[in-house]
Amino acid sequence: MRGRGWIKALRQEEARQVRARIAELERDLMATTPQGRHRRFEAGHEVRNAKFRLERLEESIPEIPEKCGR
């Protein structure tokens, strides 16, 4: 059975991936390449969702204890 440390590591990795995706989307939004209005809207929407998800992850990670307090 996997423990809390494994779950915490899983959440930390997920947060790292979300941060990387946010950075990628923000670079795309700032790039000078012509994007359609719809694509920019989708990217902006995805950035907002990713930031919300990251905020929730960052709030929950400290709450997960490394080891059981028995």
PyMOL Python script that loads the backbone (N, CA, C, O; Angstrom):
from pymol import cmd

cmd.read_pdbstr("""\
ATOM      1  N   MET A   1       0.839  -1.178   0.000  1.00  0.00           N
ATOM      2  CA  MET A   1       0.000   0.000   0.000  1.00  0.00           C
ATOM      3  C   MET A   1       0.890   1.249   0.000  1.00  0.00           C
ATOM      4  O   MET A   1       1.892   1.311   0.713  1.00  0.00           O
ATOM      5  N   ARG A   2       0.523   2.198  -0.776  1.00  0.00           N
ATOM      6  CA  ARG A   2       1.317   3.423  -0.866  1.00  0.00           C
ATOM      7  C   ARG A   2       0.899   4.378   0.239  1.00  0.00           C
ATOM      8  O   ARG A   2      -0.266   4.434   0.635  1.00  0.00           O
ATOM      9  N   GLY A   3       1.884   5.127   0.727  1.00  0.00           N
ATOM     10  CA  GLY A   3       1.625   6.005   1.856  1.00  0.00           C
ATOM     11  C   GLY A   3       1.403   7.450   1.469  1.00  0.00           C
ATOM     12  O   GLY A   3       1.324   7.808   0.293  1.00  0.00           O
ATOM     13  N   ARG A   4       1.305   8.262   2.497  1.00  0.00           N
ATOM     14  CA  ARG A   4       1.049   9.692   2.299  1.00  0.00           C
ATOM     15  C   ARG A   4       2.204  10.384   1.585  1.00  0.00           C
ATOM     16  O   ARG A   4       2.000  11.317   0.808  1.00  0.00           O
ATOM     17  N   GLY A   5       3.433   9.909   1.864  1.00  0.00           N
ATOM     18  CA  GLY A   5       4.593  10.493   1.184  1.00  0.00           C
ATOM     19  C   GLY A   5       4.501  10.332  -0.322  1.00  0.00           C
ATOM     20  O   GLY A   5       4.888  11.227  -1.073  1.00  0.00           O
ATOM     21  N   TRP A   6       3.990   9.190  -0.763  1.00  0.00           N
ATOM     22  CA  TRP A   6       3.827   8.940  -2.189  1.00  0.00           C
ATOM     23  C   TRP A   6       2.768   9.871  -2.773  1.00  0.00           C
ATOM     24  O   TRP A   6       2.940  10.419  -3.862  1.00  0.00           O
ATOM     25  N   ILE A   7       1.680  10.040  -2.043  1.00  0.00           N
ATOM     26  CA  ILE A   7       0.606  10.929  -2.498  1.00  0.00           C
ATOM     27  C   ILE A   7       1.111  12.367  -2.578  1.00  0.00           C
ATOM     28  O   ILE A   7       0.818  13.088  -3.531  1.00  0.00           O
ATOM     29  N   LYS A   8       1.875  12.771  -1.565  1.00  0.00           N
ATOM     30  CA  LYS A   8       2.419  14.128  -1.554  1.00  0.00           C
ATOM     31  C   LYS A   8       3.364  14.334  -2.739  1.00  0.00           C
ATOM     32  O   LYS A   8       3.317  15.373  -3.397  1.00  0.00           O
ATOM     33  N   ALA A   9       4.213  13.358  -3.008  1.00  0.00           N
ATOM     34  CA  ALA A   9       5.130  13.447  -4.148  1.00  0.00           C
ATOM     35  C   ALA A   9       4.353  13.512  -5.462  1.00  0.00           C
ATOM     36  O   ALA A   9       4.732  14.241  -6.379  1.00  0.00           O
ATOM     37  N   LEU A  10       3.283  12.758  -5.545  1.00  0.00           N
ATOM     38  CA  LEU A  10       2.435  12.778  -6.734  1.00  0.00           C
ATOM     39  C   LEU A  10       1.835  14.168  -6.943  1.00  0.00           C
ATOM     40  O   LEU A  10       1.831  14.677  -8.064  1.00  0.00           O
ATOM     41  N   ARG A  11       1.336  14.778  -5.888  1.00  0.00           N
ATOM     42  CA  ARG A  11       0.752  16.130  -5.974  1.00  0.00           C
ATOM     43  C   ARG A  11       1.823  17.164  -6.335  1.00  0.00           C
ATOM     44  O   ARG A  11       1.563  18.086  -7.107  1.00  0.00           O
ATOM     45  N   GLN A  12       3.030  17.007  -5.773  1.00  0.00           N
ATOM     46  CA  GLN A  12       4.115  17.938  -6.090  1.00  0.00           C
ATOM     47  C   GLN A  12       4.500  17.841  -7.560  1.00  0.00           C
ATOM     48  O   GLN A  12       4.763  18.856  -8.205  1.00  0.00           O
ATOM     49  N   GLU A  13       4.533  16.630  -8.086  1.00  0.00           N
ATOM     50  CA  GLU A  13       4.838  16.438  -9.511  1.00  0.00           C
ATOM     51  C   GLU A  13       3.727  17.037 -10.371  1.00  0.00           C
ATOM     52  O   GLU A  13       4.002  17.659 -11.397  1.00  0.00           O
ATOM     53  N   GLU A  14       2.497  16.854  -9.963  1.00  0.00           N
ATOM     54  CA  GLU A  14       1.380  17.441 -10.702  1.00  0.00           C
ATOM     55  C   GLU A  14       1.483  18.967 -10.708  1.00  0.00           C
ATOM     56  O   GLU A  14       1.242  19.600 -11.735  1.00  0.00           O
ATOM     57  N   ALA A  15       1.837  19.555  -9.573  1.00  0.00           N
ATOM     58  CA  ALA A  15       2.001  21.007  -9.486  1.00  0.00           C
ATOM     59  C   ALA A  15       3.136  21.469 -10.398  1.00  0.00           C
ATOM     60  O   ALA A  15       3.023  22.510 -11.045  1.00  0.00           O
ATOM     61  N   ARG A  16       4.232  20.702 -10.455  1.00  0.00           N
ATOM     62  CA  ARG A  16       5.346  21.055 -11.333  1.00  0.00           C
ATOM     63  C   ARG A  16       4.892  21.047 -12.794  1.00  0.00           C
ATOM     64  O   ARG A  16       5.255  21.937 -13.562  1.00  0.00           O
ATOM     65  N   GLN A  17       4.105  20.051 -13.174  1.00  0.00           N
ATOM     66  CA  GLN A  17       3.608  19.962 -14.542  1.00  0.00           C
ATOM     67  C   GLN A  17       2.651  21.109 -14.865  1.00  0.00           C
ATOM     68  O   GLN A  17       2.675  21.647 -15.972  1.00  0.00           O
ATOM     69  N   VAL A  18       1.820  21.478 -13.915  1.00  0.00           N
ATOM     70  CA  VAL A  18       0.886  22.596 -14.132  1.00  0.00           C
ATOM     71  C   VAL A  18       1.666  23.897 -14.291  1.00  0.00           C
ATOM     72  O   VAL A  18       1.333  24.713 -15.150  1.00  0.00           O
ATOM     73  N   ARG A  19       2.707  24.103 -13.469  1.00  0.00           N
ATOM     74  CA  ARG A  19       3.543  25.311 -13.613  1.00  0.00           C
ATOM     75  C   ARG A  19       4.185  25.374 -14.998  1.00  0.00           C
ATOM     76  O   ARG A  19       4.220  26.430 -15.629  1.00  0.00           O
ATOM     77  N   ALA A  20       4.693  24.231 -15.462  1.00  0.00           N
ATOM     78  CA  ALA A  20       5.319  24.183 -16.783  1.00  0.00           C
ATOM     79  C   ALA A  20       4.298  24.504 -17.879  1.00  0.00           C
ATOM     80  O   ALA A  20       4.611  25.224 -18.827  1.00  0.00           O
ATOM     81  N   ARG A  21       3.102  23.980 -17.754  1.00  0.00           N
ATOM     82  CA  ARG A  21       2.049  24.248 -18.751  1.00  0.00           C
ATOM     83  C   ARG A  21       1.654  25.723 -18.746  1.00  0.00           C
ATOM     84  O   ARG A  21       1.438  26.311 -19.806  1.00  0.00           O
ATOM     85  N   ILE A  22       1.560  26.317 -17.564  1.00  0.00           N
ATOM     86  CA  ILE A  22       1.236  27.748 -17.469  1.00  0.00           C
ATOM     87  C   ILE A  22       2.310  28.569 -18.174  1.00  0.00           C
ATOM     88  O   ILE A  22       1.999  29.484 -18.936  1.00  0.00           O
ATOM     89  N   ALA A  23       3.567  28.241 -17.917  1.00  0.00           N
ATOM     90  CA  ALA A  23       4.671  28.978 -18.552  1.00  0.00           C
ATOM     91  C   ALA A  23       4.602  28.843 -20.075  1.00  0.00           C
ATOM     92  O   ALA A  23       4.809  29.818 -20.798  1.00  0.00           O
ATOM     93  N   GLU A  24       4.314  27.650 -20.550  1.00  0.00           N
ATOM     94  CA  GLU A  24       4.212  27.413 -21.991  1.00  0.00           C
ATOM     95  C   GLU A  24       3.067  28.229 -22.600  1.00  0.00           C
ATOM     96  O   GLU A  24       3.231  28.857 -23.647  1.00  0.00           O
ATOM     97  N   LEU A  25       1.922  28.214 -21.943  1.00  0.00           N
ATOM     98  CA  LEU A  25       0.773  28.965 -22.450  1.00  0.00           C
ATOM     99  C   LEU A  25       1.039  30.470 -22.441  1.00  0.00           C
ATOM    100  O   LEU A  25       0.671  31.175 -23.380  1.00  0.00           O
ATOM    101  N   GLU A  26       1.674  30.953 -21.387  1.00  0.00           N
ATOM    102  CA  GLU A  26       1.969  32.383 -21.325  1.00  0.00           C
ATOM    103  C   GLU A  26       2.960  32.793 -22.404  1.00  0.00           C
ATOM    104  O   GLU A  26       2.840  33.875 -22.979  1.00  0.00           O
ATOM    105  N   ARG A  27       3.940  31.936 -22.685  1.00  0.00           N
ATOM    106  CA  ARG A  27       4.872  32.234 -23.789  1.00  0.00           C
ATOM    107  C   ARG A  27       4.118  32.294 -25.108  1.00  0.00           C
ATOM    108  O   ARG A  27       4.361  33.175 -25.933  1.00  0.00           O
ATOM    109  N   ASP A  28       3.197  31.346 -25.302  1.00  0.00           N
ATOM    110  CA  ASP A  28       2.415  31.337 -26.534  1.00  0.00           C
ATOM    111  C   ASP A  28       1.567  32.602 -26.677  1.00  0.00           C
ATOM    112  O   ASP A  28       1.431  33.148 -27.772  1.00  0.00           O
ATOM    113  N   LEU A  29       1.006  33.053 -25.575  1.00  0.00           N
ATOM    114  CA  LEU A  29       0.168  34.254 -25.627  1.00  0.00           C
ATOM    115  C   LEU A  29       0.982  35.505 -25.927  1.00  0.00           C
ATOM    116  O   LEU A  29       0.483  36.434 -26.561  1.00  0.00           O
ATOM    117  N   MET A  30       2.233  35.532 -25.475  1.00  0.00           N
ATOM    118  CA  MET A  30       3.076  36.709 -25.695  1.00  0.00           C
ATOM    119  C   MET A  30       3.857  36.654 -27.003  1.00  0.00           C
ATOM    120  O   MET A  30       4.459  37.649 -27.406  1.00  0.00           O
ATOM    121  N   ALA A  31       3.854  35.517 -27.658  1.00  0.00           N
ATOM    122  CA  ALA A  31       4.606  35.358 -28.904  1.00  0.00           C
ATOM    123  C   ALA A  31       4.034  36.267 -29.984  1.00  0.00           C
ATOM    124  O   ALA A  31       2.850  36.604 -29.979  1.00  0.00           O
ATOM    125  N   THR A  32       4.893  36.649 -30.897  1.00  0.00           N
ATOM    126  CA  THR A  32       4.459  37.551 -31.970  1.00  0.00           C
ATOM    127  C   THR A  32       3.844  36.797 -33.133  1.00  0.00           C
ATOM    128  O   THR A  32       3.392  37.410 -34.100  1.00  0.00           O
ATOM    129  N   THR A  33       3.822  35.476 -33.053  1.00  0.00           N
ATOM    130  CA  THR A  33       3.219  34.703 -34.137  1.00  0.00           C
ATOM    131  C   THR A  33       1.722  34.978 -34.184  1.00  0.00           C
ATOM    132  O   THR A  33       1.072  35.102 -33.147  1.00  0.00           O
ATOM    133  N   PRO A  34       1.188  35.071 -35.379  1.00  0.00           N
ATOM    134  CA  PRO A  34      -0.249  35.357 -35.480  1.00  0.00           C
ATOM    135  C   PRO A  34      -1.081  34.154 -35.030  1.00  0.00           C
ATOM    136  O   PRO A  34      -0.953  33.055 -35.568  1.00  0.00           O
ATOM    137  N   GLN A  35      -1.904  34.382 -34.070  1.00  0.00           N
ATOM    138  CA  GLN A  35      -2.835  33.365 -33.615  1.00  0.00           C
ATOM    139  C   GLN A  35      -4.239  33.891 -33.845  1.00  0.00           C
ATOM    140  O   GLN A  35      -4.492  35.094 -33.788  1.00  0.00           O
ATOM    141  N   GLY A  36      -5.112  32.994 -34.098  1.00  0.00           N
ATOM    142  CA  GLY A  36      -6.500  33.409 -34.252  1.00  0.00           C
ATOM    143  C   GLY A  36      -7.058  33.868 -32.916  1.00  0.00           C
ATOM    144  O   GLY A  36      -6.591  33.457 -31.854  1.00  0.00           O
ATOM    145  N   ARG A  37      -8.043  34.707 -32.987  1.00  0.00           N
ATOM    146  CA  ARG A  37      -8.664  35.234 -31.774  1.00  0.00           C
ATOM    147  C   ARG A  37      -9.207  34.104 -30.901  1.00  0.00           C
ATOM    148  O   ARG A  37      -9.098  34.148 -29.676  1.00  0.00           O
ATOM    149  N   HIS A  38      -9.782  33.111 -31.532  1.00  0.00           N
ATOM    150  CA  HIS A  38     -10.348  31.983 -30.794  1.00  0.00           C
ATOM    151  C   HIS A  38      -9.249  31.213 -30.051  1.00  0.00           C
ATOM    152  O   HIS A  38      -9.443  30.813 -28.903  1.00  0.00           O
ATOM    153  N   ARG A  39      -8.103  31.005 -30.699  1.00  0.00           N
ATOM    154  CA  ARG A  39      -6.996  30.278 -30.058  1.00  0.00           C
ATOM    155  C   ARG A  39      -6.444  31.053 -28.858  1.00  0.00           C
ATOM    156  O   ARG A  39      -6.127  30.458 -27.828  1.00  0.00           O
ATOM    157  N   ARG A  40      -6.331  32.363 -28.986  1.00  0.00           N
ATOM    158  CA  ARG A  40      -5.868  33.168 -27.853  1.00  0.00           C
ATOM    159  C   ARG A  40      -6.854  33.099 -26.701  1.00  0.00           C
ATOM    160  O   ARG A  40      -6.458  33.023 -25.538  1.00  0.00           O
ATOM    161  N   PHE A  41      -8.134  33.124 -27.028  1.00  0.00           N
ATOM    162  CA  PHE A  41      -9.162  33.015 -26.002  1.00  0.00           C
ATOM    163  C   PHE A  41      -9.054  31.670 -25.287  1.00  0.00           C
ATOM    164  O   PHE A  41      -9.125  31.613 -24.060  1.00  0.00           O
ATOM    165  N   GLU A  42      -8.883  30.586 -26.051  1.00  0.00           N
ATOM    166  CA  GLU A  42      -8.741  29.256 -25.457  1.00  0.00           C
ATOM    167  C   GLU A  42      -7.511  29.175 -24.568  1.00  0.00           C
ATOM    168  O   GLU A  42      -7.572  28.616 -23.473  1.00  0.00           O
ATOM    169  N   ALA A  43      -6.397  29.727 -25.030  1.00  0.00           N
ATOM    170  CA  ALA A  43      -5.159  29.707 -24.246  1.00  0.00           C
ATOM    171  C   ALA A  43      -5.337  30.509 -22.954  1.00  0.00           C
ATOM    172  O   ALA A  43      -4.901  30.075 -21.888  1.00  0.00           O
ATOM    173  N   GLY A  44      -5.969  31.661 -23.048  1.00  0.00           N
ATOM    174  CA  GLY A  44      -6.210  32.466 -21.851  1.00  0.00           C
ATOM    175  C   GLY A  44      -7.100  31.738 -20.862  1.00  0.00           C
ATOM    176  O   GLY A  44      -6.871  31.783 -19.653  1.00  0.00           O
ATOM    177  N   HIS A  45      -8.109  31.071 -21.379  1.00  0.00           N
ATOM    178  CA  HIS A  45      -9.014  30.303 -20.528  1.00  0.00           C
ATOM    179  C   HIS A  45      -8.257  29.146 -19.861  1.00  0.00           C
ATOM    180  O   HIS A  45      -8.455  28.873 -18.677  1.00  0.00           O
ATOM    181  N   GLU A  46      -7.405  28.480 -20.614  1.00  0.00           N
ATOM    182  CA  GLU A  46      -6.624  27.373 -20.057  1.00  0.00           C
ATOM    183  C   GLU A  46      -5.642  27.870 -18.993  1.00  0.00           C
ATOM    184  O   GLU A  46      -5.420  27.190 -17.991  1.00  0.00           O
ATOM    185  N   VAL A  47      -5.055  29.050 -19.204  1.00  0.00           N
ATOM    186  CA  VAL A  47      -4.149  29.626 -18.199  1.00  0.00           C
ATOM    187  C   VAL A  47      -4.912  29.883 -16.901  1.00  0.00           C
ATOM    188  O   VAL A  47      -4.428  29.540 -15.823  1.00  0.00           O
ATOM    189  N   ARG A  48      -6.083  30.475 -16.993  1.00  0.00           N
ATOM    190  CA  ARG A  48      -6.876  30.739 -15.791  1.00  0.00           C
ATOM    191  C   ARG A  48      -7.217  29.448 -15.050  1.00  0.00           C
ATOM    192  O   ARG A  48      -7.112  29.383 -13.825  1.00  0.00           O
ATOM    193  N   ASN A  49      -7.624  28.427 -15.796  1.00  0.00           N
ATOM    194  CA  ASN A  49      -7.944  27.148 -15.172  1.00  0.00           C
ATOM    195  C   ASN A  49      -6.722  26.505 -14.534  1.00  0.00           C
ATOM    196  O   ASN A  49      -6.802  25.959 -13.433  1.00  0.00           O
ATOM    197  N   ALA A  50      -5.594  26.570 -15.228  1.00  0.00           N
ATOM    198  CA  ALA A  50      -4.363  25.977 -14.700  1.00  0.00           C
ATOM    199  C   ALA A  50      -3.908  26.707 -13.435  1.00  0.00           C
ATOM    200  O   ALA A  50      -3.454  26.073 -12.483  1.00  0.00           O
ATOM    201  N   LYS A  51      -4.025  28.020 -13.423  1.00  0.00           N
ATOM    202  CA  LYS A  51      -3.634  28.775 -12.227  1.00  0.00           C
ATOM    203  C   LYS A  51      -4.543  28.432 -11.050  1.00  0.00           C
ATOM    204  O   LYS A  51      -4.079  28.334  -9.913  1.00  0.00           O
ATOM    205  N   PHE A  52      -5.822  28.250 -11.316  1.00  0.00           N
ATOM    206  CA  PHE A  52      -6.750  27.855 -10.260  1.00  0.00           C
ATOM    207  C   PHE A  52      -6.375  26.477  -9.728  1.00  0.00           C
ATOM    208  O   PHE A  52      -6.354  26.262  -8.516  1.00  0.00           O
ATOM    209  N   ARG A  53      -6.079  25.540 -10.632  1.00  0.00           N
ATOM    210  CA  ARG A  53      -5.689  24.183 -10.230  1.00  0.00           C
ATOM    211  C   ARG A  53      -4.395  24.224  -9.421  1.00  0.00           C
ATOM    212  O   ARG A  53      -4.277  23.534  -8.409  1.00  0.00           O
ATOM    213  N   LEU A  54      -3.428  25.022  -9.855  1.00  0.00           N
ATOM    214  CA  LEU A  54      -2.158  25.139  -9.146  1.00  0.00           C
ATOM    215  C   LEU A  54      -2.369  25.695  -7.743  1.00  0.00           C
ATOM    216  O   LEU A  54      -1.756  25.224  -6.785  1.00  0.00           O
ATOM    217  N   GLU A  55      -3.223  26.681  -7.626  1.00  0.00           N
ATOM    218  CA  GLU A  55      -3.522  27.258  -6.311  1.00  0.00           C
ATOM    219  C   GLU A  55      -4.086  26.197  -5.370  1.00  0.00           C
ATOM    220  O   GLU A  55      -3.685  26.112  -4.209  1.00  0.00           O
ATOM    221  N   ARG A  56      -5.009  25.399  -5.871  1.00  0.00           N
ATOM    222  CA  ARG A  56      -5.592  24.327  -5.045  1.00  0.00           C
ATOM    223  C   ARG A  56      -4.543  23.291  -4.662  1.00  0.00           C
ATOM    224  O   ARG A  56      -4.523  22.821  -3.524  1.00  0.00           O
ATOM    225  N   LEU A  57      -3.680  22.936  -5.592  1.00  0.00           N
ATOM    226  CA  LEU A  57      -2.617  21.972  -5.286  1.00  0.00           C
ATOM    227  C   LEU A  57      -1.669  22.521  -4.222  1.00  0.00           C
ATOM    228  O   LEU A  57      -1.308  21.823  -3.275  1.00  0.00           O
ATOM    229  N   GLU A  58      -1.273  23.782  -4.393  1.00  0.00           N
ATOM    230  CA  GLU A  58      -0.344  24.382  -3.432  1.00  0.00           C
ATOM    231  C   GLU A  58      -0.956  24.519  -2.048  1.00  0.00           C
ATOM    232  O   GLU A  58      -0.238  24.491  -1.049  1.00  0.00           O
ATOM    233  N   GLU A  59      -2.269  24.665  -1.977  1.00  0.00           N
ATOM    234  CA  GLU A  59      -2.936  24.703  -0.673  1.00  0.00           C
ATOM    235  C   GLU A  59      -2.994  23.319  -0.033  1.00  0.00           C
ATOM    236  O   GLU A  59      -2.886  23.190   1.186  1.00  0.00           O
ATOM    237  N   SER A  60      -3.166  22.291  -0.854  1.00  0.00           N
ATOM    238  CA  SER A  60      -3.351  20.948  -0.298  1.00  0.00           C
ATOM    239  C   SER A  60      -2.046  20.235   0.029  1.00  0.00           C
ATOM    240  O   SER A  60      -2.020  19.392   0.926  1.00  0.00           O
ATOM    241  N   ILE A  61      -0.973  20.548  -0.669  1.00  0.00           N
ATOM    242  CA  ILE A  61       0.294  19.831  -0.460  1.00  0.00           C
ATOM    243  C   ILE A  61       0.802  19.956   0.976  1.00  0.00           C
ATOM    244  O   ILE A  61       1.175  18.936   1.557  1.00  0.00           O
ATOM    245  N   PRO A  62       0.838  21.129   1.576  1.00  0.00           N
ATOM    246  CA  PRO A  62       1.334  21.216   2.956  1.00  0.00           C
ATOM    247  C   PRO A  62       0.460  20.470   3.965  1.00  0.00           C
ATOM    248  O   PRO A  62       0.930  20.104   5.042  1.00  0.00           O
ATOM    249  N   GLU A  63      -0.792  20.247   3.623  1.00  0.00           N
ATOM    250  CA  GLU A  63      -1.719  19.569   4.532  1.00  0.00           C
ATOM    251  C   GLU A  63      -1.493  18.055   4.576  1.00  0.00           C
ATOM    252  O   GLU A  63      -1.993  17.384   5.480  1.00  0.00           O
ATOM    253  N   ILE A  64      -0.758  17.521   3.624  1.00  0.00           N
ATOM    254  CA  ILE A  64      -0.513  16.081   3.573  1.00  0.00           C
ATOM    255  C   ILE A  64       0.723  15.779   4.421  1.00  0.00           C
ATOM    256  O   ILE A  64       1.825  16.205   4.073  1.00  0.00           O
ATOM    257  N   PRO A  65       0.557  15.056   5.521  1.00  0.00           N
ATOM    258  CA  PRO A  65       1.718  14.742   6.347  1.00  0.00           C
ATOM    259  C   PRO A  65       2.616  13.726   5.652  1.00  0.00           C
ATOM    260  O   PRO A  65       2.140  12.880   4.895  1.00  0.00           O
ATOM    261  N   GLU A  66       3.914  13.813   5.913  1.00  0.00           N
ATOM    262  CA  GLU A  66       4.864  12.876   5.326  1.00  0.00           C
ATOM    263  C   GLU A  66       4.656  11.465   5.864  1.00  0.00           C
ATOM    264  O   GLU A  66       4.667  10.493   5.109  1.00  0.00           O
ATOM    265  N   LYS A  67       4.470  11.367   7.147  1.00  0.00           N
ATOM    266  CA  LYS A  67       4.318  10.055   7.792  1.00  0.00           C
ATOM    267  C   LYS A  67       3.119  10.070   8.706  1.00  0.00           C
ATOM    268  O   LYS A  67       2.668  11.121   9.162  1.00  0.00           O
ATOM    269  N   CYS A  68       2.628   8.918   8.954  1.00  0.00           N
ATOM    270  CA  CYS A  68       1.478   8.766   9.847  1.00  0.00           C
ATOM    271  C   CYS A  68       1.926   9.096  11.276  1.00  0.00           C
ATOM    272  O   CYS A  68       3.001   8.665  11.694  1.00  0.00           O
ATOM    273  N   GLY A  69       1.142   9.833  12.011  1.00  0.00           N
ATOM    274  CA  GLY A  69       1.497  10.270  13.362  1.00  0.00           C
ATOM    275  C   GLY A  69       1.137   9.279  14.446  1.00  0.00           C
ATOM    276  O   GLY A  69       0.642   9.683  15.499  1.00  0.00           O
ATOM    277  N   ARG A  70       1.364   8.023  14.231  1.00  0.00           N
ATOM    278  CA  ARG A  70       0.998   7.004  15.238  1.00  0.00           C
ATOM    279  C   ARG A  70       2.085   6.780  16.226  1.00  0.00           C
ATOM    280  O   ARG A  70       1.936   5.961  17.132  1.00  0.00           O
TER     281      ARG A  70
END
""", "prot")
cmd.dss("prot")
cmd.show_as("cartoon", "prot")
cmd.util.cbc("prot")
cmd.orient("prot")
